[in-house]
Amino acid sequence: MTTSAMTSQHLHARVARANAARGLRARVVAPAGRSIATARRSAIAVSAARAETDDAASAPASASSRRDVVLGGALALASSALAATTPVAIADEAPTTTETTTTTTRDRKSVVVTGSNSGIGLDGAAKLAARGYDVTLACRTLAKAQAAKASIEATAAANGVVLTGSLTPAECDLASLDSIRAFAASRRAAPLDALVLNAGVEFSGDNTVRRTADGFEITVGVNHLGHFLLTNLLLPDLEAAASASPQSDGTTPRVVVTASEVHDPASPGGNVGLGAGLGDLRGLAENGAAFEMLDGSPYDADKAYKDSKLCNVLFARELQRRLRDAGSVVTVNTFGPGLITRTGLFRAQNPLFVKVFDFATNEIFHVAETVDGGGDCLVRMVTDAELEGVGDVYYNNGIAPGEGKTGHKFERGDVSAEAMDGEKGKALWAYSERLVGLSA
Ligand SMILES: NC(=O)c1ccc[n+]([C@@H]2O[C@H](COP(=O)([O-])OP(=O)(O)OC[C@H]3O[C@@H](n4cnc5c(N)ncnc54)[C@H](OP(=O)(O)O)[C@@H]3O)[C@@H](O)[C@H]2O)c1
């Protein structure tokens, strides 16, 4: 029996058991996404961007043109790619107690957050632990996960925040299928209430093709294929949570994917440089694991990142379809956190460029989100009652002057036309299954 068949059988069996135990019929899912949000933003015409302009969204046209001048200047300053430092963000919220009701064996909800040693993953993980979640910090190395735990605990203590949930450091290198399998096995099928697929890499501006341990182009390899395998291996754990406390509070397990507005070539961030597009997946058809670009085009690191974010959305939609067809109550949703220059995402880019870009977007044009704001988005996707039982939706953190702490509004948005292509989602799934060894 292939691993894929085993996973699928387990899924169906667990769904049946879970539903029988709960006396439920499947109640997933709200229809997919193009229904609510409208385009609210004017374009930011940053020329051939060296930086991701993710979710750098709406601003009045005059501000937009001023931004062009400043950002154009910033681009002109960029000359060499050096490593950038990675500021560490931590929770700054007052603790809240969990509202779950204990009836059987577990008294707290559990969540796995990938890429939780830096950026919005670290911030979100800290906030979830403060809200009573047992958080597994799934990081590239155990040492990074341990450092993240120590950092969250130290900051919480310094700010008088009580972490009512636990923090468990774990190694899960998404650039290694062996590491992912070892991490999944280490959980010993413990019920899992939420899986946050947050880790990500991008190498815009440096078109050297980097590869994972298994030979995949690293951007798609980590951002999509690693998460694809991890999710498939943890589906039984998510299903197990559907029938075990504290899910008796009526909530259902969630898969949350940190995508990005740049998955959409029509978005302000996605329309700079080459747009996301998988074409007919020729790169995979012709080259298998040795692919460089999914559509078979010449390698472009910036497009590879955008493509990987498109894969995130196509994967999430196809996974939700499969779960719904299997009668599962697990929901799958994606979100774009906004442009956040103070995470580690830009570490491979020219630090001078990043500095100027950071200053311009944060201090002059006020189009950037903070790490705190991005972490809040992640937490909302995991915890919001508004999303209970709702799947196949995309939330976007768009610029909305005067709204919230940073002039952003997090609301349901549209995904790109290509992301709505169910047949492409199925084709990507089939290729991905083969590449990660879930099918022959
Ligand atoms: N910042 C933005 O403007 C923005 C906008 C839209 C979407 N996003 C998305 O938000 C997510 C989080 O990014 P961020 O901005 O918070 O950047 P970040 O600080 O660089 O966080 C990325 C995380 O992914 C981890 N990671 C990278 N390669 C990995 C691997 N092989 N195995 C396991 N973990 C790995 C990193 O760990 P290491 O420290 O070990 O590298 C880091 O913890 C990403 O998916 C990104 O695409 C960001």
The ligand as an ORCA input file, in Angstrom:
! r2SCAN-3c Opt
* xyz 0 1
  N       7.129     39.645      5.356
  C       6.238     39.872      4.400
  O       6.152     40.959      3.831
  C       5.305     38.764      3.986
  C       4.243     39.086      3.148
  C       3.369     38.080      2.744
  C       3.563     36.802      3.173
  N       4.611     36.505      3.982
  C       4.781     35.117      4.413
  O       4.812     35.064      5.824
  C       5.484     33.862      6.215
  C       6.427     34.169      7.351
  O       7.437     35.012      6.866
  P       8.053     36.210      7.696
  O       7.787     37.435      6.930
  O       7.659     36.129      9.103
  O       9.614     35.915      7.499
  P      10.711     35.200      8.428
  O      10.926     35.991      9.656
  O      11.875     34.972      7.543
  O      10.040     33.831      8.799
  C      10.141     32.713      7.956
  C      10.313     31.486      8.800
  O      10.391     30.350      7.925
  C      11.453     29.554      8.403
  N      12.035     28.654      7.411
  C      12.744     28.969      6.302
  N      13.196     27.837      5.728
  C      12.782     26.815      6.482
  C      12.945     25.411      6.422
  N      13.664     24.819      5.457
  N      12.376     24.634      7.373
  C      11.663     25.203      8.375
  N      11.485     26.531      8.499
  C      12.045     27.325      7.568
  C      12.484     30.552      8.871
  O      13.428     29.868      9.677
  P      15.009     30.213      9.627
  O      15.199     31.341     10.561
  O      15.655     28.947     10.081
  O      15.347     30.549      8.204
  C      11.607     31.513      9.626
  O      11.328     31.036     10.909
  C       6.143     33.312      4.954
  O       5.394     32.222      4.479
  C       6.066     34.466      3.981
  O       6.004     34.015      2.653
  C       5.482     37.463      4.420
*
